[in-house]
Amino acid sequence: MSNAPPLPTAGGKPRQPASKRIPIMAEPFVSERARKALDIVEKFVEEECIPADAVYSMQMGTGDGRWDGHPSVLDGLKKRARELGIWNMFLPKNHYSNLSEYDPTKSAGGFTNLEYGLMAELLGRSRMASEATNCAAPDTGNMEVIARYGTHEQKAKWLRPLLAGEIRSGFLMTEPDKASSDGSNISLNIRKEGNELVLNGSKWWSSGAGDDRCKIYIVMGRDDDADDSVDKYKRQSMVLVPSDAKGLVCHRMLSVYGYDDAPHGHGHISFNNVRVPSSNLILGHGRGNEIMQGRLGPGRIHHAMRSIGAAEVALEWMIARLNDERKVPFGKPLREHGVLIEWVARSRLEIDAARLVVLNASVKIDAGDAKGALVEIAESKILVPKMALDVIDRAVQAHGAMGVCQDTPLASMWAHIRTLRIADGPDEVHLNQLGRRENRARAAECIGRIEDQKRRAAEMMKQYGVEEKQLGGSKVQGFGSAAKASKL
């Protein structure tokens, strides 16, 4: 176990370090190395990143220069994270050992999904912590894609500077004129022409496109020669496209509930005969959806755990507000208003329950792979953002007018977590797939079990001389064939 001292507080009982607060169900899956890293990450986030968030906001300002470069406070945090050995922690255990030649920092990857999930929760407490440790989206998913599927040349050219934190990247999948929740709808055209690939089309919500450090995009498009005889999910490919390629035009940056996220930004980009070498194709033609699913599974877990960290911050702000002695509405402090203290209880219950769902998904991934944990990942993806929004909204309400302005982090947190109910597949898609999968897998089983129990009940009635009663004027009927239901 870690020997880290309790974290200091301004008053009251000191909080135990993160290594002492691991949920008991996760304890057997957390190594000693990960426990030590957890305490280092927590101390870094609480004592350096969260205070630096305020500096970052002030350095960003509101002028035109917000899109030129990035606040200097971030560079200091990155240097500190490398010194502490908390860099690239997201790189999974089963991939990290093969990347040493591409990692000039010899960084601290190699944790399990569960171990990094616990760290991601801590990173989610700060605006800057994920980027400060080189664990920010979309770079994390992009690095995993190149690490898992890239060629030696692709890794040497793009993975090396990404692992070093020298550049950033973008992931371009969503299209403005398509229902992009269905990957088969992707229409950006990828045409083979000699030793080159020619791209035409448009993308939006290209996160990271506003940053001048963003040097490479992973772009998903449809192969020009893929006809309707090919499986509709095998007509798409992923291509590495340098951000300065001729024919790329970034038309605008999209805001998130009014937040433009400078200098990161979410770009609306068009491709006009953009040419790249054929060697920039990732894995092979028609493999785009396969790569996407490999990328999004762990990424959804990272998003979920960061959201839990944000929910914990919101709960802390709510508790602090309830105990602000200056706030005495209707003759008594806020903490003595029953509905508010109930909000605290409900938030505690919901955060802890959601955390266990995500950790369960992480264990399932670690025991096999993301494909084998589709149900658990979907549960996390659906449940956690909704939970976090509910907790943050309570904290906003407890703060009144202050909760919707820039004087707390609550409004910004709510806006950005709200997008997670759409990003990486909207809730409705995951609910539909989850429901169909559950129904298909269990229809025959459920009908069979209930029918068997009814049969046994009828036999026991005869045995004990009990007359079978009627329900609603007629005896309960059987379910009939389960075949139709099981095909849904």
N, C-alpha and C positions, 0 to 999 in steps of 0.2 A: 504493500500500500504506500501511497505517497505520504511524505512527511511534511507537506506544505502546511504552513500555519493558517489558521482561520483568517478570512479576509477581514480587514479592519472596517468598522462602520463608525458613523458619526456619533452614534449612541445605541444603547441596547446591546443585546447579545450578538457577538460576532457570528457571521455565517460560516459554516463549515466549507472547506474547499470543494471544488467540483468532484474530485476523486472520492469524496466521502458521501456524495449525494447521488451516486449512480443508482437507478432503480434496481431493486433486488433481483428482478428477473433478468437483468442485463449483466449483473456482476460476473457470472462465470465466463462471459464472452469478452471481457475487457482485460487486455494484457497489462503488465506492470509498466511497460513503456508507454502505453496509451494513457494510463492513469497519471503518469508524470506530465505527459504532454497536456492533458486536460487542465491541470492546475496552472501550467505555464500560460496556456491560451486564456484561461479565465482572468488571470492577473493582468495579462497584456490588454485584454479587451476592457476590463473595468477601470484600470488605472491609467491607460494610455490612449486607447482608441475612442472610448466614449467622450472623454474630455476633448480629444482632438476633433470630434465631430463638429463641435461648436466653432472651432478655429477654421475648419474646412468650409463651413457655411459662410463665415465672414470673408474668407479669402475668395470665395466664389463671387460674392457680390451680386449685382443685378445688371451690370453693363454688358456691352458687346464682347468684352474680353473673356466672357465666361466660356467661350468655345475655343479659346486659344490656350493650349497647354493644360496644366492641371495644378491644383494648389500644392505648394511646396511642402505643406505639413504631411502629405501622403508619402513623399519620398523618405522623410525621416522615419515614418512608421514602417515602411518596407525594409529599410536598413535594420531597424530594431528587430523585426520579425525574423530576418535571416540570422541575426546574431543569436536569437533565442532558439533557433532550430525549428521554428513553426512556419514552414514554407512548403507549399504544394502538398499539404496534408491530405487533400482529396484523392490523390492518386492511389487507386486500390491495391491491396496487398498482392493480388494475383497478376498485376501488370508491372508494378514498380521495378522488380528485379531485372526486367529486360530493358530498362530505360537509362541505365547508368551512363552509357556513352553519350547520351543526348542531354544529360543534366549537368551543366557546369557547376551548379550550386551544391550538388550532392545533398539534396534537400531531404526533408523529413517525411516523405511519402511512405507508403507501405502499410497503412492501417486497414482494418476491415471496414466494411460499410457501416457497421454498428458503431465502431470506435470513432470514425469520422463524423457520423451522425451526431454523437454527443458533442463533438467539437463544433459542428455546424450550428447547433443550438446556441452555443456561446457566441459565435461570430454574428449570429442574427440579432444580437442585442445592440450592435453598432452599425452605423451607416458605412463606415470605412473598413471595418475589420476584415471582411472577406477579401477585398482587394489588397489590403495591406499584407495579407499572408499569401497572396497569389492564389486565392481560392474563390475568385468571383466568377459568376456567370457573365457571358457565355463562354469564357475562356476555359473553365473547368471541363465542360462537355466537349468543347472542341479539342482540347488536349487529349482527352480520353479517346476521341474518334481517331485522331492521328496516331496515338500510341497503339491502339488496338488494330487499326485497319490500314495505316499508312505504310508506304514503302520506306526503305532506308533513306532515299533521297528526300522524300517529303518530311520525314522526321528530322533529318539534318538541317533542312532549310527553314522549317517552320516550328517544329516542336522544341528545338533547342532554345531559340530566343523566347518562346512562350514560357517554357519552364524557368528561364532565367528572369522573367518579368520585364524583359527589355521591350516587348511589343504586346499589343492586345489584339483581339480577333472579334469577328462577328459571325453569327449563324443566320443564314438567310433562307427561310422556308416559306413563311406566310406571304400570301399574295392579295393585293387589294380588291381584285375583282373575282375572287374564288372563295368557296367555302373551304378554307384551308384546314378545318378540323378533320377532313377526310384527305389523307395523303395522296389518294389516287387522283385528286382534282388538280394537283400541281401542274402548271402549264408552261412555265418558263422553258423555252426551247433550247435543247442542247443538240447541236448538229456537228457531225464529224466532217472535217474538211482537211484531207491530207493528214498531217501530223498534228493538227490542231482541233480544238473544240471551239465552236462559235455559239455564244449565248445571247438570246434575245428574250426580253420580257421585263417584268417588274416585280419588286418585292417591297414589303413594308414591315414595320416593327423589327427592323434590322438593328437589334440592340448592340450598342457599342460603336455604331457607325459615325457618331459625331466626334469621337476621340481621335486626336491626331496621332495617337500611338497605335491605332487599329490599322494593321498592315495586311491582314489576310482575312478573307471571308470563306466560310464553307457554304456553298450554294447548292440547293436542291432544285433540280429541274427535270423535265420529261425528255427522254431520248427521242430525237426527231424520227428515227427509223422504227420506233416501237409501234406496231399496229394493234388492232383490237383483238387479235388472236392471242396476244400475250397476256398473262395474268395482269390485271389492272394495277396490282401493287408491285409489279416487277418491270414497270415502264419508266421508273424514275432513277436518277443517278445523282451522286454528290461530287462536286468539283471544287478544288481549291482555286480561288480567284484573288489575286493581289488587289488591294483596295485602290491602287493607283492605275489599274488597267485602263487602257484607252477604250472609251465607249461607255464607261460607268458614269452615271450622273446621280448625285444625291440631291433630290428636289427640296426636301424639307425635313425638319425634325418633328416628330409627333409628341404631343404632351400626354401625360398620364394624370387625368383629373386636374389639369392645369400645371402640373410639374413637368418641366422639359428635361430634367435629368442631365443638364450640362455638367461636365463636358462629355459624358458617356453618350447620351442621346439614343433615340430610336428612329432610324432613318427610313425615308421612302425613296427607294433607289430604282433606277431603270437601267437596263442592259441593252445597248444598241450595237450589235455585232462585236461583242466583247470576245477577244480571242485569247486563249491560253493553250499551252502545250497539252497534248493528249496525256502526257505523263502526270498531269494534275488531277486526273480522275482518281477517285478514292475507291479502292477494292475492285471495282469493275462496273460495267454498264448493267443497269437494272437492279443494283444492290442498294439503292438509296433508302427505301423503307426499312430494309434490314438494318442498315447502319443507324437510322433514326431511332428504331426501337431499342437498340443497344445503347444509344446515347441518352435517351429520355428516361429510362428506368431509374438508374442511380440519381440522375439529375432531379427527378421528382422527389426523391428522398431528401436530397440536399435542401431543396426549396421548403419542404415540409418542416424539417428541423430548424431551419433559420426562422420560419414563421412562428414556431413554438417559442424561440428565443424572443421574438418581437412581442408575442403575447405575454410572456413573463415580464418584459419591460412595461407593457401597458398596465399589468396588474400592480406593479410596484408604484407607478404613477398614481393609480387609483387609490391605493392604500395611503400613500403620502398625502393625497388630497383630502381623504377622509379624516386625517389626523392633523390637518392644518388648523391650529387654534384660532386663526383669524376668520375662519369660515364658520359662522354660527347662524344658519338660517332658522327662522321660527323658534328662536330661543334655545337651541341645543346644537352641539357640534354635529357635523355630517355623519360621523361614525355611529351616532345614536339614532339615525334615521334607518328604520328596519330594512327598507328596500335596498339601500346602498350596501349594507353589510351582507345582505343576501347575494348581491352581485359579486362580492368578493368570494363568497363560498362557491357560487356556481362557476366562477372563473377558475378557481383552484381545481375543482372537480374536472372541468372540461379540458384544461391544459394537461393535467396528469393522465387522463384517459387517452387523449390524442397522442401524447408522447409514447405510451405503451403500444399503440397501434403502429406507429412509425418504427419503433425499435423492433417490433415483431417482424415487420417487412424487411428491415435491414438484416436480421438474423436469417430470414428465409433466402435472401439474395446471397449472403455469405455461405449458406449451406449448399447452394447450387449456382444459380445465375439469375439475372433479372427476368428472363423468360419464365423461369419456374416460380416466380413470385408475382405474376401479373395481378392476381386478385389482391394480394396484400398491398402492392404498390398503388393500385386503383383506390383501395380503401383510404390510404394515406392521402392521396392526391385530392379526393373528394372531401374528406373530413376536416383536414387541418386548416386550410384557408378559411373555411366557413367558421370554424371555432375561433380562429385568431381575429377575424372580423368582429365577431360577437363580443369578445373580450375587449378589443380596442374601442368598440363603439360604447361599451359601458363606461370605459375610462373617459372617453370624450364627453359623455353625458354628465359624468360626475364633475368634470371641470367646467361645464357650462360653456359660455362664449370663448373662454380661454382654450378649450379643447379643440376648436376648429381653426385656430390661427397658428402662427409659427412659434409661439412661445412654449410649446411642448412638441415632442416628436410624433404625437398621436395622429394628427391629420395626414401627415406624409406617410406614416406607416400604413394607415388604413387604405390610402389611395393605391399604394404599390402592392399590398397583399391582395387587394380586390382584383387586380389583374391576373393573379394566379388561378382564379376560378375560370379563366379563359385560356391562359398560356398553357403550353404542353398538353393541349386537348381540353375543351370545356367540360365542366361537370357533367353535362347531359350525355356526352359521348361515353364517358367512363361509367356513368350510372346505367346506361343502356347496355353496354358490354358486360358490366358486372352482373346486372339482373339476368340477362340472357344466359350467361355462363352458369350462374347459380341454378337457374331453372332447368337448363339442359342437363346439368350434372345430377340434379336431385329429384326431378319430376317422378321418374319411375320408383325411386327409392321411397319418396314420401308417400306416394299413393299406396305402394305395397305395404309399408309399415302400418299405415292407418287401417287398410283393409284387413291386415292380419290381426291387429288389435281389436277391430270390430268382430271378427270371427271368433276370437278367443273370448270376448265379452259375451257373445251369444251362447257359446258353449258353457260358460260359467253360470249364465242365467238358468239354463236347463239343469245344470248340476245342483244349484241351490233352490230350484223351484220358483224362480222369480219370473214374472211375466214381462216380456219386453214391451216397453212403452212406445207410443208413437210420438213423433216430433212433427209439429205443424200439420197434423191430420194424416200423415202418411209415414211409413217407416223410412228411415234414412236410406237413401239409395247409394249404390256403389259409384265409383268414379269412372268406370269404363276403362278404355285403353289409355295408357300413359304415353303411347307412341307419339301422338300429335303434340302433346305438351312438351315432350322432351326434345322435339325438333326446333322449338322456338329459339 
